[in-house]
Amino acid sequence: MITTVKKDIDLIETKKIQLISIIAQVHNIDLLDAIENLIINSKSDWWTTISKSEQNAIDEGLNDIKSGNLLSHQHVLKEISERYKDL
């Protein structure tokens, strides 16, 4: 799944760069206004664009925070360094 997400992110970033290059060559103000309006009006709430399992994972993390079920950054670093000390 992580590999798929990485590929999706890479594809999105590549598409953005391509669009920036195309838009940079446009000299028609009406077209630029139309592109701007399209982007502004098409923004959706990111929450609705993620899967139900991703929403559940976020909710679970927020509930952990509220209940104090946390590990300090130092604790996590120590645990990782102990677990992967041979690397």
N, C-alpha and C positions, 0 to 999 in steps of 0.2 A: 504494500500500500504506500509506504514512504517513497519508493521508487516512482510509483505512478504520480504521486503528488509532486515530486521533484520535476518529473517530465512535464507535468501540466504547468508548473511555475516557469520552467524554462521556455515552454511554448508561448506562454503569455508574455514574458519579457521580450522574446524575439519579435512577437507580433507588435508590441508597443514600439519597439525601435523602428520596425518597418513603417508603421503609421506615422511616427514622428518625421521620418525621412520624406514620406509622401506629403504630409501637411506642410513641411518646410518649403516645398516647391509651389504651393498654392499662392496665387496672388489676387484671388477674387474674394473681396471682403464678405460678400453675401454667402459664399460657400463656407468661409471660415466661421461666420456667425452660425450657420446651420450646423456645422460640426460641433461647435461649442454647445449649442442648445441641445443637440442630440446626446452629448456626453452628460451634461448637467441633468437633463430630464430622465436619463436612463439609469441613474445611480439607484441601486437598490440596497436595502438593508443587508449587510453581509451575513447577518444571522440566518436569513432565509435562503442564503445560497450554500450553506454548509449542510452536510448530511445530519440526520437525526442522531447517529452515533457520535458525531463530533459535538453536537449540541449537548448530548448527555454527558460526554466527557468534560466539557466546560462547566456544566452545572455541578458535576461531581467535585471538580476542583474548587469551585466557589463555595460549595458546602463544606469541604475540608478546611478552607480558610476560615469560614465562619465558626466552625467548631474547634478551631485551634489545632487541627491535625496537620502540623507543618514540620518540616525539617529545615534547619538553617543552611545557608549556602556553605558555610564552613563544614558542617556535618556531611553534606553531600560530597564536597571535594575530598574530604578525608576518606569516605567510603569508597569513592571511585579510585583514589590513589592506592588504597589497600587492595581493592579487587583487581586492579590492572597494573600492579607494581612490576610485573615481568615484561611489560610492553616497552 
